[in-house]
């Protein structure tokens, strides 16, 4: 009898040792889709993307997909149906951008594009153009500046009355980004993650209102709690997951909302590299919504997809991505300066 009890006890110990503790670090895949599914604990199917984006729409009620290839878990819309221009709507990005694929879909070669831009600049911005009398030298100058995210507004295009700057660096499966420059044109913007629609100039949402801080760089920041400790975070629809700051919950968050000196896209200095793992976070509260078993990974993990400036940024500032909103409707109310979650 004692031997049988001992065997049973040993089996229990073995079984318990195989159960992963909630806070045990887990390795993250280098495969983009697998990584997204690990961090969101959801499955994605890129074959559904086009159908989801081309559902019934109006000028102010626009369908989005979370299944767009290489942009999984982020809201992507069709900006131009004729050319099939696809853009991600990213509240964490301050500007609106278009990429080289945008130019390709307009059936314009790079040389033709540069000729159009230079002709326009010589006509409308002579103070810059006159410093570069040679078109060839002017073209080289502009390309170098754009590669360092300088003067990108000089290659601005308009589509559906929306202004976008040229990003010559990004090579993505989608064609551009609509950021805060786009969202702030409206009194209220709703992201309905239940039905996958963005609603512009929507009626005020009936939900929990959280005052937000808007920085001079157009970041939208709110307070939330983690283990009862108040934390500051950016609401970022361009991030599919939770990116916690380093040492979250230590009560010592020192993010300076007025310091952008090292957060730029062109930041090239080294940042610390952390192991490619994700942690599990419990006891998170955003307004009236409570969360447990949320997976999160630092911006500085080995092989991070974030630019170095963004990595440094999110070492100090939490980033709340779409994983928190999949089962909710959220609204940016620019009239009353509140973020609403329902």
N, C-alpha and C positions, 0 to 999 in steps of 0.2 A: 504493500500500500504506500509506503514511504517512497519507494523507487518510482512508482507511477506518478505520484504527486510531484516528484522532483523533475520527471520528464516533462510533465505538463507546464511546470513553472519555467523550465528552460525554453520550451516552445513559445510561451508568452513573451519572454524576454527577447527571443530572436525576432518574433513578429513585430514587436514594438520598436525594435532597433531599425526595422526596415521602413517605418513610417517617417516621412520627411517632416521635420519640425517647420512650423510656419515661417520662422525667421532664418532658415538655413539658406545660404546663398546657392543659386542655381546658375549653371553655365548658360550663356546665350549663344545661339547658333549664328554663324556668319552668313547664312542664307537669309536674304531679305524677308521673304514671306514667312519662313519659319520663325524668325526673330519677332516679327510683328505679331504673329499668332501666339508666341510665348508670352509677350508682354501685355497683350490685350486679352488673352485667354478666349479668343474668338477665331473662327475660321473665315477665310476670304476666298472669293471666286471671281477672278478678273474677267471671266467670260460674261459676267452680268453687267459690266460697267456701262457699255454703250446703251443698252436697253434702259438702264436705270436713269441715265442722264437725259434720255430723249422722251421721257414721260411727258404727260400734259403739263404745260407751263403757261404762265402769263408774264408780263413785264416785271412783276413784283414777286411772283411765287415761282421759284426756280428749283427744279429737281437736282439733287446731287447724288453721287455714288461714293461709297466707301471702298469700292472694289477695283479702283483704277490701278493698273499695273505699275509697280514701283512707287506707288503713292497710296498703298493700302492703309485703311484706317483713317483717311483724311478726306474731307469733303471736296470733291472735284466736280466742276460744272462744265457744260459746253458753252463757251462764250460766243462762238461764231459757228452756226450750224452749217453754213455754206462751205467753210474751209475746215470744219471739224477742229476748231481750236479749243483745247481743253486746259483749264486752269484750276489750281487749288485755291480755295478761299481760306486765307491764313491770317487769323487775328493777331498772331505773334510777329508778323512781318509788317514793318512800318510803311513800305512802299508797294506800288504795283509794278510788276516786272514782266517782260517777255524775253524768251530765249531764242536761240538761233533756229530751232525747229519751227517757231512762229513764222520766221522769214521764209523758210523752205516751203511751208504750206501756202504762203502767198505767191509761190512760184517766182521768187526773186532770188537771184544769185547773190553771193556775198559782194562781188564787185559792183553789181547794180545797186545793191543796198547802200554801199559806201558812196557811190556817185550821187544818189538821191539825197543822202544825209548832208554831204559836203555842199551840194548845190543849195540846199535849204539854209545851211549855216552861213554861207557867203552872202545870202540875201538878207537873212534876219538877225544874224549875230556877227556883224563885221568886226566888232571889238576883239573877238576871238579868232575869226577866220583870217583877218589881215596879218596876224602874226605867223601865218603859215601859207605863204603865197603859192607853194607847190602843192597840188592835190595829192601827189604821192606821199610827200612828207606829212601833210595834214592827216591823211588816212592812217599813217603809222602812229602819229601822235595820239589820235583818238583811240585807236585800238589799245595802245599801251595804257592810256588813262582808264578806259572802260575795264580793262583786266584788273585794275586796282580799285575798282568801284569809285572812280572819280569822273565827274562830268557825264554820267550816264543819262542824265536828263536831256542831253543834247541829241540823243537818238530816240526821242520820244515818239510813240505812235498812239493813235486813237482808234478804239474799236467800240462800237455802241456807246459813244460819248465818254468812254473810260480812257484815261491817260495811263500809259505804261512806259516805264523806263527800260532801257536795253541792258540785259545781263548777258555779256558775252562769255562768261565763265561756266555757268551752269549747263550741264548736259543731262536733261531729265527725259523721262518718258512722256511728260506733260509739257505744255507749251508756255506756261507762265504762272504768275501768282497775283491774286488780288488780296491786298493787305489792308491795313488800317486806312490808307488813303481812299480806298473804295468804300469800306464799311461806314466811315464817318460822314459820307455824303447823305446819310439817311438818319431820320430821327431815332428809329429803332430797327434793329436787325435781329430776326429770330432764326435760330438753327433748330429745326425740328428733327431730332435724331431718330424719332420713332417712325416717322413717315419719309424721312430723308428729303426735306425741302428747306431752302433758305427763303425767308419772307422779308422783303424790303419794305420799310415804312409800315411795319405791322402795328396792330393795336397793342396796347400794353399787355404784357403777359401776366396772368394771375398766378404768381408763384412767390417764392422767397426772394426778397430783395436784399442784395448785398452791395453797399456803397463801394465804388471802385476808385482807385487812384489812377489818373492818367498822366504819365510823365511827358516831358517836353519831346520825347522821342516816340510818343503815341503808344507806349506800352499800356496795356490795361491790366492793372494789378488789384488783387483782392486779398483780404485776410481769410484764412481758414485755420482749422485746428488739427493738430496731430498729437495724439495722446494728451489732449487737453491743453497743449502748448500752442499759442498763437504763432502762425507762420504767414509769410508774405509770398504770393505766387503770381505769375503771369497766367492769364487765360489764353491758351494757345491752340486754336483749331488746326494749326499746321503741324501739330505734334500728336501722334496717335496714342502716346502712352504717358506715364508719369515719370518725370525727370526730377527727382528730389535734389535739393542742394546738398552739398557735403555737410555732414554733421547735423542733419535735420533733427529738430527736437531738442537741441542743446540750449535753447533760450538765448543764443548769441548771434542771431542773424544780423549781419552788418552790411546788407545791401544798400548802396547809396543810389537813390533814384535819380540823382543829378549828375552822376559820373558815367560818361560814355567813352572815356578816353581809351579804354582797352577792349571795348565790346564790338568794335566795328567788323564788317565782313572781311576787310583786308588785313586783320590782325595776324601777324606771322610768327610772333614769339612762341616759345615752348609753353605748354601747359602740362600739368602732371597727368600721367596716364594711369588709370585705375584698372583693376582686373575686369575681364569681360564676363561679368556676372550680374544677376538681378536679385533683388531682395524682395521679400513680401512685407507689405505695410498694412497694419490694421489701425483702427481707431482714428480714421480721417473723417472730418466733418466739414462739408461745404454748404453753408446755409442750413437748410433743413434736411439735406441728404447725408446719410452716414455710409461709410465704406469700410469694408474689411477685405482681406485677401487681395489687395491691389499689388500688382507686380511693378517694380520700378528699377530703373538703371541710371547711373550717373551719366552726365553728358560727356565725361572724360574717359569712358571705357575704351579699352584697346580697340582700335578700328572704328572709332566713333564716326558717325555720318555728319555730326555737327561741325560747322566751321570753327576754327580755333577761338575766334572772338565769342561765338555763341557758347562754346565750352566754358570759357572763363566766366561768361555772364551767368550761366546756370550752376556754376560752383557755389554762387551766393544767393541765387534766386530760384525758388521752386518753380516748376513749370507744370501746369495742369492741362494735360492733353485730353483728347476725345474719349479715352477709356473711362473717364468719369461721367460722360454725358450720353453714352449709347442708349441708355434707357430713360432719357430725359429730354425735355425741350428747354433750351436756354435762350436768353435774349440779352443783347447789348442795348441798353436804353441810354442813348446819348443826350436825351433831354433832361432826365432826372439824375443822370450820372450813377446809375446802378446796374449791376449785373444780376439777372433774374434766372433762377433755376426752378423748374417745375417737375 
